[in-house]
Amino acid sequence: MFNTEKFSRPNKFGGTCPGCSSYVIAGAGHLGRNDESDKWTVVCTACATGEAVPEAAAEKTYPLTEEQEHVLDLFKTGESIAVQAGAGTGKTTTLMAIANATSRTGQYIAFNKDIVTAAERKLPRNVSANTAHSLAFRAIGKQYVERLDSKRMKSKEIAKWLGVKVFVWQFAGESHSLAPGALAAYVQQGIKKFCNSADLVPTAAHLPRINGLDKEGETTRRDRLHTILQPAIDRAWEDINSVNGVLPFTPDHYLKIWALGNAVVPGDFILMDEAQDLSPVMIDVVRRQNKQVVWVGDSQQQIYDWRGAVNALDNIGAENTAYLTHSFRFGAGIADVANRILDTIESAKLRLVGRGVESTTGFTSKPDAVICRTNAGAIGAVLSARSNGLKAVLVGKNTEIAAFVKAVITLQSGRRTEHFDLACFETWDEVEDFVKNDPSGEDLAMWVNLFKRYTPY
């Protein structure tokens, strides 16, 4: 329990409020001691002043809509359901209603850890909440825990370890080549694609397309290169499966290893949240459980397609399909604009009804908030605002971003950094060269461009 009289000091750092799970930015909440643990903690103003009761549910409850009641009735049949849920249509409320309507044990799964944490606070005891990766880690990933801290390797180092040689071909009377490092990067990208797929073995078919390798309609050189690289792919995957391997190791690797084994999802039924962003590997795992599954998501809010995610709602073949269209997040003004956009998308079947606060739309040169899809984009928005004389802060958990920025500053000052993404570089110039010439540097490109644009020297 919290003694709200103690929460008199403003919080210097951000954190998640233990009362309502909302994230509190620095200076926007209070700091005090928890009576039970006697530890300092951050709470939002509402919980600290007693306007909200930390022990109770942070959300108000409302009667279920007819659409939500329909989903609940479908769940009671024991059949699987695909639920297309628009923004603010009470998706979480619907899932909680399902969880509370049965004494059977269930498993809630989402890709994003923050979403799982929020759901965990609201679900009844008969339903557990996990990310797909945490299920895999519990079963097999913990064996690879020491490999998860492995540092980035340059592609030329990976090429040497894999035994990859330069690939040379003739085109239009000129000699062309792909360096060993570039080919090693392609192997790594192929492994990444395989890990997000439902395929059983990694093959050269998972390699990305190389522009300019063959004439249009021809595959001769590609086929020859695939034959050459297949042993490297095999060796890379063999290394990844070893607890003593040397190549970079990611959570997607142990997820795939788990999926290829006897992957078991506990519970009598599964609540699959954010289904529009599921990767084929996880769809395959869930399908193999032979359990009732409620797939919930919004086909038009897919944000993880860059990592191999597919819109599961259109491909799972659930026995029933339902829609949640009444949004309580905004009113008719915003809903009308959203529907005009949805009208231009042939595959979009859902249309929204605005039932929230009265809302209007328009243009502004000085927005109060900017929504970003990537960490680099968020940093760019903050730097851009500050360069224009505006006050701007980054809302949300930003420890990873802060660590990366500090590592960049360290490199730019002429010192080495231990940050796993940058530890293999001695200077910032090496990072820029890596991004320019190494295909595996694509994930760093936006960061490099940001620092080029906003670094004052």
N, C-alpha and C positions, 0 to 999 in steps of 0.2 A: 504494500500500500504506500501511497505517497503522502507525505505531510506537506501540503501546499504552502504552508507558512515559510518553509525553508527555501522555496524557489523564488528568491529575491534578486539573484545575480543574473545579468544577461549572459547568454552562452557565447563564448569566444569562438568556438568551433561548431560546425554543423553536426547533425546526428539524427537518428531515427527516434521519434517519440515512442516510449514504451506503452503509452496509454492508447494511442489511436493509430500507430504505425506510419504516421505522416513524417516526411523528412523536413527537418527544421534547419534553415540556413543560419549561418553565423550571425548572431545579434538579433535574431527574430524570435527567440524563445527565452527559456530560463534555464538556470543551472542549479542543482541542489542535490541532496543526498536521498537515496532510496531507503526507507525505514527498514526494509527487510534485509538488504545486502549492505547497507551503509556505504554504498559506492556512489560517486558523483555520476550524474546522468543528465541528459538533455531532454526537456519536455517542451511541447508547444505551449503557447500562451493559454489556450483554452483549457488544457488539462491542468496546467499549473495553477490557474485561478479558480478551478473548480467548476468551470462552465461545462466540462465534460468529465465523466467519471472513468478513470483509467481501467478499473476492473471490469466495467461493463462493455458491451459492444460499442464501438466508436460510431457506427452508422445507425441512422434511424431506419426503422423497418416499415415497409409499406405493404399493403395487400398486393398479392400477385396479380399481374395483368392476365387477360384471357390467353394471350400468347404464352406466357410463362406457365400458366396452369396446364395448357395443352402439352408443353414439354414434360411437365411432371407426370401427366397421365400416360404419355408415351413411355417414360422411364419405368412406370409400374408394370408395363407389359413384359418387361425383361428383354426387349429387343434393343438393338443399337440405334443411335440417333445422331444425325448430323444437324447441328443447330447453327444457322447463319444469324449472327448477332451483331447488329450495327452499333456504332459508338454510343455509349451511354444508355443502352437499352436494358440494363439490369442483368447482364450476363452473370456477374458474380452472385447476385441475389438468387438467380435461377439455380445455379450450381449448389448454393447453400441449401436451398429448398429441397433439392434432390438428396443431398447428403443427410438432411434431417428427416427425410421421409422414409428411411429404411434403417433396419438394425444390422443389415449386412455390412461387411467390411469393404471399404473402397480405397482406391488410390487416385489421388489428384496429381496430375503431371502438367508442368509447363516448362518452356525452355528458359525463361527469364527468372533468375533467382529472386529478384525483388517481388515479382508477382507471386511466387510460391510462398515467400515469407508472409506477405499480406494475407494470403488465403489460409495459411497455417493457423493464424490467430482467430479465424472465424469458423473453421471447420469443426464439426463434432468429433469426438474421440474415435468413432468408428471409421473415420476417413483420414488417411495420412497424406501429407503433401510433400512432394519432392520434384526436383528437376530430373530430367532423364539422365543427365550426367551423374547426379548424386546416387541414383539407383545403380548405375554402372560402377561407380567408385566403390560403393559399399560391397558389391559382389566381387569385383576384380581389380578395380582401379587402384585400390590401396597398395597393391603389390608394386605399382609403378610410381609411388609417391616421390621417390628420390629423383626420378627422371623428369618430373614435372617442373623442376627448377632449372632444367638444362638451358644453357644460353644459346643465343642465335649463332648459327654457323654460316660462314660465307659459302656461296654456292661452289666456288672453286675447291673449298675444303671438302665439301660433300662429294663433289665429282671425283676427287682423288680417292676418297674412301670407297666409293662405289665402283671405281675402276672405269669411269666414263671417259672416252677419248673424243677429240674433235671430230665433227661430222662435216665432210666436204662434198660439194656437188657442183656440177656445171649447169649454168642457165644462161641462155642467150649469148653463148660464147665466152662467158665470164665465170670465174671461179668464185663460189660462195662457201661460207662455212658457219657453223654454229659452235661456239666455244664450249669446252667441257662444263664450265660453270653454268652456262645457259641451259644445257641439257640436264644437268643435275636439278636445276630449278624446275624444269618441266616435269621431271620425275616426282619431285616433292608435290607439285600441283596435282599430278595424277593420283598420288596417294591420298591427297586431301579430298579429291572428288570421289574416289573409291570409298573413303570412310563415311561420307554422307549418303552413299548409295545403298541400295539393298542387295548389291552384287556380292557373290561369295568369294571371289578372288580378284586381286588387282591385276589388270592387264594394260597393254598399251592403248587399248580403246579408251581408257580414262584420261589419257594425256590430252592437254589442250591443243587446239588447232594452231599450227605454225604458219602464219601468213607468208606467202612468197615461196614456199617450199616446192609446190607443184603448180603446173598450169591448171586453169579452171577445168574441172571435170576429170583430172588425172590424180592418181594416188600412188604412183610408182615410188617416188622418193619417201613419201610418208610411210609406206609399208616397209621399205628398207630400214628407215630410222626406227620404226616400231620394233622390228625384229632385233635391232642392235640394242635398244633400250630395255627390252623385256627382262634380261638377266639383272639389270640394275634395279628395276622395279621389284623383282623377286627378292633381291638382297635387302633393299630398303624395308620391305614389309617384314622380312625375317628379323631384321634389327629392331624394328618397332615392337614386335612381339616379345622380344627379350627384355627381361628386367635389367639386364646389364648392357643394353644397347647404347650406342654413342650418338645417334642422330637426334635432332630436336624432337621432343615428345609433347603432345598436346592432349587435353581431355577428349577431343574427338577420336584420338587413337584408342584409348581404353574403352570408349563407348562402342566403337566398332568391334573390338576384341570381345567384349561382352555380348554384343548382338550376334556374333558368329557362333558363340557357344550356346549353352542352354539358358538364354536370358529369361528370367522370370520376373514378372511384375506382380507384386503381392496384391491380395484383395479379391473380392468376389466380382467387383465391377471397377471400371476405370473412367475417371473424368479427365478428358484430354482438352486442356485449355490452350488458347491461341493456336488452334489446329491449322490455321492458314500458314503458319511458319514452321511446320514440322518437316524434318528431312526424311527422305525415303527410308533411311535406315531405321528411324524410330517408328515410322508408320508400319514397317514390316514387323518390328518387335511386338508392337501392340496387337496387330492382326493375329500373330501366332499364339496369343494368349487364350484364344477361344473363350473370351468373356464379354459380357455386355459392356459396350463402350459408348460414352456420350462425348462426341467430338464437337467442340464449341469454338467458334472463331468468326472472323469477318474476312471474306475473300478480298475485300478492297483495302485491307490494312496490313497487307503482307510487307514485312520489313527485313526478313532474313533470307531473301532469295539469293543474295550475294554469297551465302555460305551453303548453297545447295538445297535450301528449303523449297518445298513445293506446296501448292494449295491442296492440302489433304481433303478439304471439304468437297472438292470436286472429283476426288479419285477413290474414296474409301468404300463406296458402295454400301453405305449404311441402309438398314431396312426402312428407316423413316427419316424424313427431312422436315425441319421446322424453322420458323423465322421469328426473330425478335426485332421489331421495327419501331417501337415507341421509345424515343430517346428522352431521358429526363435530365440530360446534361445541357441542353440548349433548347431554345424555342423555335417557332416556325420560321423566323428569318434565316437562321443558319441552316435549318433543315432544307429549306427551299434551294439554297445555293448548293448544298451537298447533293441534292437530287438532280439538279441540272448537270452536275459533273457526272453523276452515276448514269444519267441518260446517254452520255457519250460513250459509255463502256458497254460493249455488246454482251459481255459475260456477266455483267452485274444484274442480279435478279432482285436484290433487296432495295427498297426505298424507305426513307425515314419519315417519321412523324414527330415533329418537335413538341414535346410536352413539358419542357423545363421552363426556366425563367425567360421572360421576354428578351429577345435578342435581335440585334441589327448587324448588318455587315457593311463594310466600307474599306477605304484605303487610308493608311497613315504612314507618315515618314518617320515617326518616332513611336514604335510599338512598345508596349509595357513588357511584353515577353516574346521571345523568339524560340520556336520549337525546332530542334535539330535532330538529324538522323544518326550522326556519327560524333565521336569524341572530338575529332579534328574539326568538324563543322561547328561544334559548340564553342571550342576555343577560338575559332575564326570569328564567330559572331561577337564574342566578348572583346577580342582585340580590335575588331572593326568599330564597335561602339565606342570603346575608349579612345581610339584614334580620332574619333569625331567629337570628343569632348563630353561624351555621355557616361554616366555611371552605369556599370554593368557587373553582375556577379553570376557565377555559375551555380545553378541550383541542382542539388542531387549529390550522389556519392561521387566525389571526384578525386579520390586518393590515387587511383591509377593514372589519371591525367596529370596530377601534380607531380607524381614520381617521374613520369616521362619528361615533363618540362624541365624539372631539376636536372635530369640526366643530360638533356640537350645543352643546358647552360653550362654544365660541367665540361662537356666535350668542347663547346665553343670557347671555353676559357683555357683550353690546351691540356686538360687533364682527362685521364681515362675514367670511365664510369662502369659500375657493376650492374647497371640495369640490363636485364637479360636480352632486351631488344637491341641494345647498342654496345654491349660489352666487347664485341669482336672488332670494334672500330677504335683506332687510336686518335683520330681527329674528326671534326665535323665535315671537313672536306671529303673524307673517305665515305661518309654517309651520303653526301650529295652525289658522289661518283657512283656509289652502289645503286642508288635510286635511278640514276640516269642509264646505267649500263647492265644492270642485273635484273632479270625478270622477277626474281623473288623479292625485289625491293618495292614492289607495287604498293604494299600496305603502308609503307613509310612516305610515299610520294606526297600525299596531301600535307603531312606534317612538315616536310622539307619546304614545300611551297609557302606554307604559312610563316615559317620562321624567316624565309627569304624576304617576305613581304613586310613583316612587322618588326624584324630586328633592326634597331636604329644604328647599325654600323655595317 
